[in-house]
Amino acid sequence: MPRHLIDITDLSVAEIDSLIATAEDIFDHPDKYQSVCACRQLATLFFEPSTRTRLSFESAMLALGGQVLGFSSADCSSTAKGETVTDTVHTVSCYADIIAMRHPKEGAPFAAAQVSEVPIINAGDGGHNHPTQTLTDLLTIHRERGKLHGFTIGFCGDLKFGRTVHSLVNALSRYPDIRYVFISPTELKLPRYVKEHSLKNRNIPYEQTEELSEVMPELDILYMTRVQKERFFNEEEYLRLKDSYILTPAKLCGAKPDLSILHPLPRVNEISATVDRDPRAVYWKQVRYGKYIRMALIMFLLGLTP
Ligand code: CP
């Protein structure tokens, strides 16, 4: 049976730590890895738009000496003729050695894994999970702070639909001594199932507030998120909530000098472009790290070493 990555808890803490160590080694010694995936193919099946995740997967496979195939929209696959996701994946698993898949329906990658003969990687399923963004976030935190424990992290924005938040909270809840502050409008609070599964069941306390300015001085990490327009059923509600938080240099006045500001991107206007010049803004480094952690993941799931 192939090994899949559908949920971040499919990986043990030791496996995550090992992937981070491999990614850091790739970062320092890329030449060592340039042929690891020679004669291997990665398929990227994206039923929903993406820039970073799809292209970083493709860039990762090419940097490992492998090849890539796939589609970037459901419209240009036989999905448009009515083919099911499982039949599509069953088909592609005859052509590729590993599949990265994004789908707007929660659980679609899990269903795909039931029929695939090759590893399936969940590259984002609806408002549910995004485990490879989480690996990217963990690598970023590790490189910026030197550890994955002993800090205060604030999650700000759309915590209801933000799948990267759900996966990251789940992952961090397995590391010790982390203080969680959730900052959102009432309508966009972290779903109850995430709080219960990741935090309450492990007796991990957390705080919730609507005011970013009140908690800013306490944060070591600020994880900003976009209000996820595509998940709203009601456009009026989206328009009312979309500008709830807009991070500007002025709003960072009371923040710690060594704060790390992360964002999975894409952003709309929740972080002013003027913040990009602040050394505490690490989201462009985060984009770059996404390639290295995906290189480590592809090798791990294929059982390959340099
Ligand atoms: N962070 C992320 O998933 O970005 P894309 O939607 O561009 O892949």
py3Dmol code that shows the C-alpha trace and the ligand (Angstrom):
import py3Dmol

protein = """\
ATOM      1  CA  MET A   1       0.000   0.000   0.000  1.00  0.00           C
ATOM      2  CA  PRO A   2       1.391   3.464  -0.861  1.00  0.00           C
ATOM      3  CA  ARG A   3       1.861   6.022   1.875  1.00  0.00           C
ATOM      4  CA  HIS A   4      -0.413   9.091   1.463  1.00  0.00           C
ATOM      5  CA  LEU A   5      -0.521  12.570   3.035  1.00  0.00           C
ATOM      6  CA  ILE A   6      -4.184  13.516   3.457  1.00  0.00           C
ATOM      7  CA  ASP A   7      -4.102  15.020   6.949  1.00  0.00           C
ATOM      8  CA  ILE A   8      -1.047  16.418   8.764  1.00  0.00           C
ATOM      9  CA  THR A   9      -1.505  13.749  11.463  1.00  0.00           C
ATOM     10  CA  ASP A  10      -0.699  11.117   8.827  1.00  0.00           C
ATOM     11  CA  LEU A  11       2.863  12.114   9.738  1.00  0.00           C
ATOM     12  CA  SER A  12       4.281  11.520  13.223  1.00  0.00           C
ATOM     13  CA  VAL A  13       6.071  14.385  14.974  1.00  0.00           C
ATOM     14  CA  ALA A  14       9.362  12.539  14.386  1.00  0.00           C
ATOM     15  CA  GLU A  15       8.588  12.303  10.647  1.00  0.00           C
ATOM     16  CA  ILE A  16       7.740  16.028  10.469  1.00  0.00           C
ATOM     17  CA  ASP A  17      10.973  16.904  12.273  1.00  0.00           C
ATOM     18  CA  SER A  18      12.892  14.675   9.858  1.00  0.00           C
ATOM     19  CA  LEU A  19      11.235  16.330   6.806  1.00  0.00           C
ATOM     20  CA  ILE A  20      12.220  19.752   8.180  1.00  0.00           C
ATOM     21  CA  ALA A  21      15.817  18.566   8.671  1.00  0.00           C
ATOM     22  CA  THR A  22      15.888  17.203   5.098  1.00  0.00           C
ATOM     23  CA  ALA A  23      14.435  20.446   3.692  1.00  0.00           C
ATOM     24  CA  GLU A  24      17.113  22.431   5.513  1.00  0.00           C
ATOM     25  CA  ASP A  25      19.795  20.147   4.102  1.00  0.00           C
ATOM     26  CA  ILE A  26      18.357  20.581   0.580  1.00  0.00           C
ATOM     27  CA  PHE A  27      18.397  24.354   1.103  1.00  0.00           C
ATOM     28  CA  ASP A  28      22.125  24.197   1.952  1.00  0.00           C
ATOM     29  CA  HIS A  29      23.184  21.429  -0.498  1.00  0.00           C
ATOM     30  CA  PRO A  30      20.752  21.392  -3.469  1.00  0.00           C
ATOM     31  CA  ASP A  31      23.240  19.636  -5.787  1.00  0.00           C
ATOM     32  CA  LYS A  32      23.139  16.496  -3.632  1.00  0.00           C
ATOM     33  CA  TYR A  33      19.452  16.014  -4.521  1.00  0.00           C
ATOM     34  CA  GLN A  34      19.368  16.889  -8.215  1.00  0.00           C
ATOM     35  CA  SER A  35      18.932  13.327  -9.511  1.00  0.00           C
ATOM     36  CA  VAL A  36      17.036  11.648  -6.680  1.00  0.00           C
ATOM     37  CA  CYS A  37      13.804  11.447  -8.700  1.00  0.00           C
ATOM     38  CA  ALA A  38      15.299  10.684 -12.129  1.00  0.00           C
ATOM     39  CA  CYS A  39      12.769   8.666 -14.182  1.00  0.00           C
ATOM     40  CA  ARG A  40       9.957   9.467 -11.697  1.00  0.00           C
ATOM     41  CA  GLN A  41       6.836  11.452 -12.537  1.00  0.00           C
ATOM     42  CA  LEU A  42       4.705  13.731 -10.385  1.00  0.00           C
ATOM     43  CA  ALA A  43       1.129  14.470 -11.492  1.00  0.00           C
ATOM     44  CA  THR A  44      -0.470  17.690 -10.273  1.00  0.00           C
ATOM     45  CA  LEU A  45      -4.273  17.444 -10.424  1.00  0.00           C
ATOM     46  CA  PHE A  46      -5.656  20.848  -9.545  1.00  0.00           C
ATOM     47  CA  PHE A  47      -9.451  21.064  -9.641  1.00  0.00           C
ATOM     48  CA  GLU A  48      -9.192  24.499  -7.970  1.00  0.00           C
ATOM     49  CA  PRO A  49      -6.916  27.504  -8.734  1.00  0.00           C
ATOM     50  CA  SER A  50      -3.398  27.692  -7.291  1.00  0.00           C
ATOM     51  CA  THR A  51      -0.142  29.516  -7.892  1.00  0.00           C
ATOM     52  CA  ARG A  52       2.232  28.565  -5.059  1.00  0.00           C
ATOM     53  CA  THR A  53       1.214  25.004  -4.258  1.00  0.00           C
ATOM     54  CA  ARG A  54       1.063  23.670  -7.819  1.00  0.00           C
ATOM     55  CA  LEU A  55       4.144  25.477  -9.066  1.00  0.00           C
ATOM     56  CA  SER A  56       6.211  24.686  -5.964  1.00  0.00           C
ATOM     57  CA  PHE A  57       5.331  20.995  -6.352  1.00  0.00           C
ATOM     58  CA  GLU A  58       6.352  21.131 -10.007  1.00  0.00           C
ATOM     59  CA  SER A  59       9.507  23.093  -9.262  1.00  0.00           C
ATOM     60  CA  ALA A  60      10.334  20.629  -6.452  1.00  0.00           C
ATOM     61  CA  MET A  61      10.008  17.591  -8.731  1.00  0.00           C
ATOM     62  CA  LEU A  62      12.061  19.216 -11.498  1.00  0.00           C
ATOM     63  CA  ALA A  63      14.782  20.139  -8.966  1.00  0.00           C
ATOM     64  CA  LEU A  64      14.895  16.463  -7.942  1.00  0.00           C
ATOM     65  CA  GLY A  65      15.509  15.451 -11.572  1.00  0.00           C
ATOM     66  CA  GLY A  66      11.967  14.152 -12.072  1.00  0.00           C
ATOM     67  CA  GLN A  67       9.234  15.063 -14.534  1.00  0.00           C
ATOM     68  CA  VAL A  68       5.776  16.567 -14.161  1.00  0.00           C
ATOM     69  CA  LEU A  69       2.402  16.171 -15.831  1.00  0.00           C
ATOM     70  CA  GLY A  70      -1.124  17.175 -14.927  1.00  0.00           C
ATOM     71  CA  PHE A  71      -3.790  19.841 -15.236  1.00  0.00           C
ATOM     72  CA  SER A  72      -4.419  23.169 -13.519  1.00  0.00           C
ATOM     73  CA  SER A  73      -8.187  23.326 -13.915  1.00  0.00           C
ATOM     74  CA  ALA A  74     -11.018  20.797 -13.892  1.00  0.00           C
ATOM     75  CA  ASP A  75     -12.293  22.302 -17.176  1.00  0.00           C
ATOM     76  CA  CYS A  76      -9.396  20.852 -19.153  1.00  0.00           C
ATOM     77  CA  SER A  77      -9.779  17.306 -17.817  1.00  0.00           C
ATOM     78  CA  SER A  78     -12.495  14.700 -18.390  1.00  0.00           C
ATOM     79  CA  THR A  79     -14.132  15.967 -15.201  1.00  0.00           C
ATOM     80  CA  ALA A  80     -15.853  18.372 -17.624  1.00  0.00           C
ATOM     81  CA  LYS A  81     -17.471  15.305 -19.264  1.00  0.00           C
ATOM     82  CA  GLY A  82     -18.723  14.014 -15.922  1.00  0.00           C
ATOM     83  CA  GLU A  83     -15.893  11.683 -14.880  1.00  0.00           C
ATOM     84  CA  THR A  84     -15.688  11.128 -11.111  1.00  0.00           C
ATOM     85  CA  VAL A  85     -12.679  12.183  -9.061  1.00  0.00           C
ATOM     86  CA  THR A  86     -11.927   8.586  -8.167  1.00  0.00           C
ATOM     87  CA  ASP A  87     -11.943   7.477 -11.817  1.00  0.00           C
ATOM     88  CA  THR A  88      -9.669  10.393 -12.735  1.00  0.00           C
ATOM     89  CA  VAL A  89      -7.219   9.508  -9.973  1.00  0.00           C
ATOM     90  CA  HIS A  90      -7.386   5.796 -10.763  1.00  0.00           C
ATOM     91  CA  THR A  91      -6.435   6.683 -14.342  1.00  0.00           C
ATOM     92  CA  VAL A  92      -3.599   9.070 -13.465  1.00  0.00           C
ATOM     93  CA  SER A  93      -2.127   6.609 -10.982  1.00  0.00           C
ATOM     94  CA  CYS A  94      -1.418   4.394 -14.026  1.00  0.00           C
ATOM     95  CA  TYR A  95       0.788   7.152 -15.504  1.00  0.00           C
ATOM     96  CA  ALA A  96       2.505   8.861 -12.553  1.00  0.00           C
ATOM     97  CA  ASP A  97       4.519   7.733  -9.513  1.00  0.00           C
ATOM     98  CA  ILE A  98       2.993  10.271  -7.123  1.00  0.00           C
ATOM     99  CA  ILE A  99      -0.009  12.645  -7.246  1.00  0.00           C
ATOM    100  CA  ALA A 100      -0.547  16.071  -5.669  1.00  0.00           C
ATOM    101  CA  MET A 101      -4.224  16.957  -5.778  1.00  0.00           C
ATOM    102  CA  ARG A 102      -6.295  20.019  -4.888  1.00  0.00           C
ATOM    103  CA  HIS A 103     -10.079  19.898  -4.873  1.00  0.00           C
ATOM    104  CA  PRO A 104     -12.863  22.249  -3.700  1.00  0.00           C
ATOM    105  CA  LYS A 105     -14.710  19.392  -1.959  1.00  0.00           C
ATOM    106  CA  GLU A 106     -13.593  18.425   1.541  1.00  0.00           C
ATOM    107  CA  GLY A 107     -12.537  14.769   1.620  1.00  0.00           C
ATOM    108  CA  ALA A 108     -11.869  14.410  -2.132  1.00  0.00           C
ATOM    109  CA  PRO A 109      -8.150  13.528  -1.622  1.00  0.00           C
ATOM    110  CA  PHE A 110      -9.162  10.940   0.985  1.00  0.00           C
ATOM    111  CA  ALA A 111     -11.548   9.344  -1.543  1.00  0.00           C
ATOM    112  CA  ALA A 112      -8.771   9.468  -4.157  1.00  0.00           C
ATOM    113  CA  ALA A 113      -6.393   7.638  -1.820  1.00  0.00           C
ATOM    114  CA  GLN A 114      -8.829   4.714  -1.627  1.00  0.00           C
ATOM    115  CA  VAL A 115      -8.346   3.932  -5.341  1.00  0.00           C
ATOM    116  CA  SER A 116      -4.825   5.151  -6.053  1.00  0.00           C
ATOM    117  CA  GLU A 117      -1.925   2.802  -6.634  1.00  0.00           C
ATOM    118  CA  VAL A 118       0.550   5.642  -5.905  1.00  0.00           C
ATOM    119  CA  PRO A 119       0.922   8.163  -3.047  1.00  0.00           C
ATOM    120  CA  ILE A 120      -1.709  10.922  -2.925  1.00  0.00           C
ATOM    121  CA  ILE A 121      -0.812  14.290  -1.439  1.00  0.00           C
ATOM    122  CA  ASN A 122      -3.639  16.559  -0.333  1.00  0.00           C
ATOM    123  CA  ALA A 123      -2.750  19.961  -1.826  1.00  0.00           C
ATOM    124  CA  GLY A 124      -5.832  21.563  -0.217  1.00  0.00           C
ATOM    125  CA  ASP A 125      -9.391  20.261   0.077  1.00  0.00           C
ATOM    126  CA  GLY A 126     -12.111  22.893   0.343  1.00  0.00           C
ATOM    127  CA  GLY A 127     -12.202  24.662   3.715  1.00  0.00           C
ATOM    128  CA  HIS A 128     -10.812  21.567   5.435  1.00  0.00           C
ATOM    129  CA  ASN A 129      -7.038  20.912   5.351  1.00  0.00           C
ATOM    130  CA  HIS A 130      -3.822  21.926   3.605  1.00  0.00           C
ATOM    131  CA  PRO A 131      -1.069  19.741   5.094  1.00  0.00           C
ATOM    132  CA  THR A 132       1.756  20.737   2.730  1.00  0.00           C
ATOM    133  CA  GLN A 133       1.173  24.422   3.508  1.00  0.00           C
ATOM    134  CA  THR A 134       1.482  23.378   7.146  1.00  0.00           C
ATOM    135  CA  LEU A 135       4.826  21.703   6.478  1.00  0.00           C
ATOM    136  CA  THR A 136       5.888  24.949   4.775  1.00  0.00           C
ATOM    137  CA  ASP A 137       4.714  26.963   7.791  1.00  0.00           C
ATOM    138  CA  LEU A 138       6.520  24.663  10.231  1.00  0.00           C
ATOM    139  CA  LEU A 139       9.754  24.917   8.239  1.00  0.00           C
ATOM    140  CA  THR A 140       9.388  28.723   8.200  1.00  0.00           C
ATOM    141  CA  ILE A 141       8.805  28.866  11.966  1.00  0.00           C
ATOM    142  CA  HIS A 142      11.738  26.519  12.568  1.00  0.00           C
ATOM    143  CA  ARG A 143      14.094  28.601  10.419  1.00  0.00           C
ATOM    144  CA  GLU A 144      12.918  31.896  11.913  1.00  0.00           C
ATOM    145  CA  ARG A 145      12.657  30.915  15.606  1.00  0.00           C
ATOM    146  CA  GLY A 146      14.993  27.898  15.766  1.00  0.00           C
ATOM    147  CA  LYS A 147      12.329  25.729  17.423  1.00  0.00           C
ATOM    148  CA  LEU A 148       8.738  24.533  17.201  1.00  0.00           C
ATOM    149  CA  HIS A 149       7.763  25.115  20.831  1.00  0.00           C
ATOM    150  CA  GLY A 150       7.713  27.784  23.506  1.00  0.00           C
ATOM    151  CA  PHE A 151       6.081  30.736  21.713  1.00  0.00           C
ATOM    152  CA  THR A 152       2.829  32.679  21.461  1.00  0.00           C
ATOM    153  CA  ILE A 153       1.153  32.489  18.055  1.00  0.00           C
ATOM    154  CA  GLY A 154      -1.778  34.608  16.920  1.00  0.00           C
ATOM    155  CA  PHE A 155      -3.957  33.452  14.019  1.00  0.00           C
ATOM    156  CA  CYS A 156      -5.775  36.403  12.460  1.00  0.00           C
ATOM    157  CA  GLY A 157      -8.536  36.696   9.843  1.00  0.00           C
ATOM    158  CA  ASP A 158     -10.746  33.990   8.380  1.00  0.00           C
ATOM    159  CA  LEU A 159     -10.243  31.137  10.828  1.00  0.00           C
ATOM    160  CA  LYS A 160     -13.506  29.466   9.783  1.00  0.00           C
ATOM    161  CA  PHE A 161     -12.703  28.727   6.148  1.00  0.00           C
ATOM    162  CA  GLY A 162      -8.909  29.048   6.320  1.00  0.00           C
ATOM    163  CA  ARG A 163      -7.774  25.451   5.784  1.00  0.00           C
ATOM    164  CA  THR A 164      -4.130  26.363   6.398  1.00  0.00           C
ATOM    165  CA  VAL A 165      -5.071  27.464   9.918  1.00  0.00           C
ATOM    166  CA  HIS A 166      -6.918  24.206  10.634  1.00  0.00           C
ATOM    167  CA  SER A 167      -3.948  22.075   9.597  1.00  0.00           C
ATOM    168  CA  LEU A 168      -1.360  24.259  11.344  1.00  0.00           C
ATOM    169  CA  VAL A 169      -3.243  24.294  14.661  1.00  0.00           C
ATOM    170  CA  ASN A 170      -3.541  20.510  14.416  1.00  0.00           C
ATOM    171  CA  ALA A 171       0.194  20.150  13.770  1.00  0.00           C
ATOM    172  CA  LEU A 172       1.346  22.596  16.467  1.00  0.00           C
ATOM    173  CA  SER A 173      -0.930  21.026  19.078  1.00  0.00           C
ATOM    174  CA  ARG A 174       1.505  18.077  19.132  1.00  0.00           C
ATOM    175  CA  TYR A 175       4.391  20.361  20.153  1.00  0.00           C
ATOM    176  CA  PRO A 176       4.724  21.624  23.761  1.00  0.00           C
ATOM    177  CA  ASP A 177       4.406  25.014  25.419  1.00  0.00           C
ATOM    178  CA  ILE A 178       2.602  27.000  22.714  1.00  0.00           C
ATOM    179  CA  ARG A 179       0.095  29.735  23.538  1.00  0.00           C
ATOM    180  CA  TYR A 180      -2.711  30.150  20.985  1.00  0.00           C
ATOM    181  CA  VAL A 181      -4.567  33.413  20.356  1.00  0.00           C
ATOM    182  CA  PHE A 182      -7.334  33.364  17.731  1.00  0.00           C
ATOM    183  CA  ILE A 183      -8.245  36.781  16.329  1.00  0.00           C
ATOM    184  CA  SER A 184     -11.324  36.946  14.090  1.00  0.00           C
ATOM    185  CA  PRO A 185     -14.809  38.401  13.744  1.00  0.00           C
ATOM    186  CA  THR A 186     -17.443  36.222  15.465  1.00  0.00           C
ATOM    187  CA  GLU A 187     -18.671  34.985  12.062  1.00  0.00           C
ATOM    188  CA  LEU A 188     -15.208  33.680  11.119  1.00  0.00           C
ATOM    189  CA  LYS A 189     -14.158  31.952  14.332  1.00  0.00           C
ATOM    190  CA  LEU A 190     -12.157  28.725  14.291  1.00  0.00           C
ATOM    191  CA  PRO A 191     -14.640  25.835  13.789  1.00  0.00           C
ATOM    192  CA  ARG A 192     -15.637  23.962  16.911  1.00  0.00           C
ATOM    193  CA  TYR A 193     -14.402  20.647  15.486  1.00  0.00           C
ATOM    194  CA  VAL A 194     -10.859  22.034  15.093  1.00  0.00           C
ATOM    195  CA  LYS A 195     -10.851  23.423  18.644  1.00  0.00           C
ATOM    196  CA  GLU A 196     -12.165  20.181  20.120  1.00  0.00           C
ATOM    197  CA  HIS A 197     -10.038  17.800  18.070  1.00  0.00           C
ATOM    198  CA  SER A 198      -6.750  19.688  18.259  1.00  0.00           C
ATOM    199  CA  LEU A 199      -6.905  21.668  21.513  1.00  0.00           C
ATOM    200  CA  LYS A 200      -9.645  20.695  23.959  1.00  0.00           C
ATOM    201  CA  ASN A 201      -8.977  16.959  23.643  1.00  0.00           C
ATOM    202  CA  ARG A 202      -5.342  17.641  24.554  1.00  0.00           C
ATOM    203  CA  ASN A 203      -6.265  20.085  27.378  1.00  0.00           C
ATOM    204  CA  ILE A 204      -4.510  22.913  25.543  1.00  0.00           C
ATOM    205  CA  PRO A 205      -5.865  26.369  26.498  1.00  0.00           C
ATOM    206  CA  TYR A 206      -6.504  29.093  23.923  1.00  0.00           C
ATOM    207  CA  GLU A 207      -7.831  32.638  23.786  1.00  0.00           C
ATOM    208  CA  GLN A 208     -10.230  34.254  21.291  1.00  0.00           C
ATOM    209  CA  THR A 209     -10.612  37.946  20.571  1.00  0.00           C
ATOM    210  CA  GLU A 210     -11.777  40.318  17.841  1.00  0.00           C
ATOM    211  CA  GLU A 211      -9.103  42.936  18.560  1.00  0.00           C
ATOM    212  CA  LEU A 212      -5.688  42.404  16.989  1.00  0.00           C
ATOM    213  CA  SER A 213      -4.266  45.577  18.614  1.00  0.00           C
ATOM    214  CA  GLU A 214      -4.977  44.261  22.133  1.00  0.00           C
ATOM    215  CA  VAL A 215      -2.846  41.140  21.701  1.00  0.00           C
ATOM    216  CA  MET A 216      -0.211  42.356  19.234  1.00  0.00           C
ATOM    217  CA  PRO A 217       2.463  43.138  21.925  1.00  0.00           C
ATOM    218  CA  GLU A 218       2.243  39.538  23.242  1.00  0.00           C
ATOM    219  CA  LEU A 219       2.801  37.730  19.947  1.00  0.00           C
ATOM    220  CA  ASP A 220       5.988  35.992  18.799  1.00  0.00           C
ATOM    221  CA  ILE A 221       4.316  34.848  15.561  1.00  0.00           C
ATOM    222  CA  LEU A 222       1.423  36.489  13.716  1.00  0.00           C
ATOM    223  CA  TYR A 223      -0.224  34.204  11.144  1.00  0.00           C
ATOM    224  CA  MET A 224      -2.373  36.422   8.906  1.00  0.00           C
ATOM    225  CA  THR A 225      -4.987  34.947   6.551  1.00  0.00           C
ATOM    226  CA  ARG A 226      -7.146  36.075   3.669  1.00  0.00           C
ATOM    227  CA  VAL A 227     -10.944  36.149   3.999  1.00  0.00           C
ATOM    228  CA  GLN A 228     -11.809  33.227   1.705  1.00  0.00           C
ATOM    229  CA  LYS A 229     -14.289  34.767  -0.750  1.00  0.00           C
ATOM    230  CA  GLU A 230     -14.743  31.467  -2.625  1.00  0.00           C
ATOM    231  CA  ARG A 231     -16.150  29.675   0.466  1.00  0.00           C
ATOM    232  CA  PHE A 232     -18.910  32.209   1.257  1.00  0.00           C
ATOM    233  CA  PHE A 233     -22.522  31.424   0.350  1.00  0.00           C
ATOM    234  CA  ASN A 234     -23.549  35.041   0.795  1.00  0.00           C
ATOM    235  CA  GLU A 235     -21.651  37.806  -1.060  1.00  0.00           C
ATOM    236  CA  GLU A 236     -23.091  40.496   1.197  1.00  0.00           C
ATOM    237  CA  GLU A 237     -21.520  38.833   4.221  1.00  0.00           C
ATOM    238  CA  TYR A 238     -18.167  38.544   2.417  1.00  0.00           C
ATOM    239  CA  LEU A 239     -18.246  42.257   1.571  1.00  0.00           C
ATOM    240  CA  ARG A 240     -19.034  43.114   5.189  1.00  0.00           C
ATOM    241  CA  LEU A 241     -16.180  40.993   6.589  1.00  0.00           C
ATOM    242  CA  LYS A 242     -13.451  41.196   3.957  1.00  0.00           C
ATOM    243  CA  ASP A 243     -11.653  44.218   5.443  1.00  0.00           C
ATOM    244  CA  SER A 244     -11.878  43.146   9.087  1.00  0.00           C
ATOM    245  CA  TYR A 245      -8.086  43.240   9.500  1.00  0.00           C
ATOM    246  CA  ILE A 246      -5.629  45.172   7.393  1.00  0.00           C
ATOM    247  CA  LEU A 247      -2.075  45.011   8.727  1.00  0.00           C
ATOM    248  CA  THR A 248      -0.137  48.253   8.220  1.00  0.00           C
ATOM    249  CA  PRO A 249       3.217  49.531   9.574  1.00  0.00           C
ATOM    250  CA  ALA A 250       1.292  51.676  12.090  1.00  0.00           C
ATOM    251  CA  LYS A 251      -0.461  48.615  13.515  1.00  0.00           C
ATOM    252  CA  LEU A 252       2.936  46.978  14.133  1.00  0.00           C
ATOM    253  CA  CYS A 253       4.118  49.809  16.404  1.00  0.00           C
ATOM    254  CA  GLY A 254       3.455  47.878  19.606  1.00  0.00           C
ATOM    255  CA  ALA A 255       4.684  44.525  18.274  1.00  0.00           C
ATOM    256  CA  LYS A 256       7.808  42.696  19.487  1.00  0.00           C
ATOM    257  CA  PRO A 257      11.007  43.543  17.576  1.00  0.00           C
ATOM    258  CA  ASP A 258      11.511  39.856  16.770  1.00  0.00           C
ATOM    259  CA  LEU A 259       7.898  39.117  15.739  1.00  0.00           C
ATOM    260  CA  SER A 260       7.604  36.779  12.716  1.00  0.00           C
ATOM    261  CA  ILE A 261       4.726  37.647  10.364  1.00  0.00           C
ATOM    262  CA  LEU A 262       3.559  34.694   8.265  1.00  0.00           C
ATOM    263  CA  HIS A 263       0.828  34.444   5.622  1.00  0.00           C
ATOM    264  CA  PRO A 264       0.173  31.413   3.414  1.00  0.00           C
ATOM    265  CA  LEU A 265      -0.700  33.770   0.523  1.00  0.00           C
ATOM    266  CA  PRO A 266      -2.358  34.763  -1.749  1.00  0.00           C
ATOM    267  CA  ARG A 267      -3.163  38.012   0.031  1.00  0.00           C
ATOM    268  CA  VAL A 268      -5.829  40.447  -1.082  1.00  0.00           C
ATOM    269  CA  ASN A 269      -5.460  43.519   1.111  1.00  0.00           C
ATOM    270  CA  GLU A 270      -5.105  42.093   4.639  1.00  0.00           C
ATOM    271  CA  ILE A 271      -1.397  43.002   4.664  1.00  0.00           C
ATOM    272  CA  SER A 272      -0.408  46.338   3.168  1.00  0.00           C
ATOM    273  CA  ALA A 273       2.445  46.001   0.651  1.00  0.00           C
ATOM    274  CA  THR A 274       4.379  48.534   2.755  1.00  0.00           C
ATOM    275  CA  VAL A 275       4.718  45.847   5.470  1.00  0.00           C
ATOM    276  CA  ASP A 276       6.794  43.748   3.017  1.00  0.00           C
ATOM    277  CA  ARG A 277       9.807  45.963   3.759  1.00  0.00           C
ATOM    278  CA  ASP A 278       9.621  45.224   7.497  1.00  0.00           C
ATOM    279  CA  PRO A 279      12.232  42.565   8.408  1.00  0.00           C
ATOM    280  CA  ARG A 280       9.587  40.864  10.551  1.00  0.00           C
ATOM    281  CA  ALA A 281       7.571  40.022   7.396  1.00  0.00           C
ATOM    282  CA  VAL A 282       8.709  36.521   6.441  1.00  0.00           C
ATOM    283  CA  TYR A 283       5.915  35.487   4.048  1.00  0.00           C
ATOM    284  CA  TRP A 284       8.075  35.776   0.935  1.00  0.00           C
ATOM    285  CA  LYS A 285      10.689  33.532   2.552  1.00  0.00           C
ATOM    286  CA  GLN A 286       7.782  31.200   3.406  1.00  0.00           C
ATOM    287  CA  VAL A 287       6.925  30.961  -0.312  1.00  0.00           C
ATOM    288  CA  ARG A 288      10.520  29.928  -1.096  1.00  0.00           C
ATOM    289  CA  TYR A 289      10.624  27.331   1.711  1.00  0.00           C
ATOM    290  CA  GLY A 290       7.506  25.671   0.225  1.00  0.00           C
ATOM    291  CA  LYS A 291       9.623  24.214  -2.567  1.00  0.00           C
ATOM    292  CA  TYR A 292      12.239  22.665  -0.254  1.00  0.00           C
ATOM    293  CA  ILE A 293       9.767  21.022   2.104  1.00  0.00           C
ATOM    294  CA  ARG A 294       7.849  19.589  -0.885  1.00  0.00           C
ATOM    295  CA  MET A 295      11.117  18.179  -2.251  1.00  0.00           C
ATOM    296  CA  ALA A 296      11.646  16.471   1.110  1.00  0.00           C
ATOM    297  CA  LEU A 297       8.053  15.187   1.116  1.00  0.00           C
ATOM    298  CA  ILE A 298       8.196  13.767  -2.424  1.00  0.00           C
ATOM    299  CA  MET A 299      11.390  11.858  -1.575  1.00  0.00           C
ATOM    300  CA  PHE A 300       9.888  10.591   1.685  1.00  0.00           C
ATOM    301  CA  LEU A 301       6.658   9.313   0.119  1.00  0.00           C
ATOM    302  CA  LEU A 302       8.582   7.649  -2.720  1.00  0.00           C
ATOM    303  CA  GLY A 303      11.066   6.103  -0.273  1.00  0.00           C
ATOM    304  CA  LEU A 304      14.043   7.748  -2.026  1.00  0.00           C
ATOM    305  CA  THR A 305      17.294   9.100  -0.607  1.00  0.00           C
ATOM    306  CA  PRO A 306      20.195  10.931  -2.295  1.00  0.00           C
TER     307      PRO A 306
END
"""
ligand_1 = """\
8
CP
N -0.789 28.993 -0.081
C -1.437 28.460 -1.145
O -2.057 27.374 -1.046
O -1.367 29.218 -2.267
P -1.981 28.842 -3.690
O -3.482 28.848 -3.532
O -1.474 29.883 -4.636
O -1.518 27.450 -4.033
"""
view = py3Dmol.view(width=600, height=400)
view.addModel(protein, "pdb")
view.setStyle({"model": 0}, {"cartoon": {"style": "trace"}})
view.addModel(ligand_1, "xyz")
view.setStyle({"model": 1}, {"stick": {}})
view.zoomTo()
view.show()
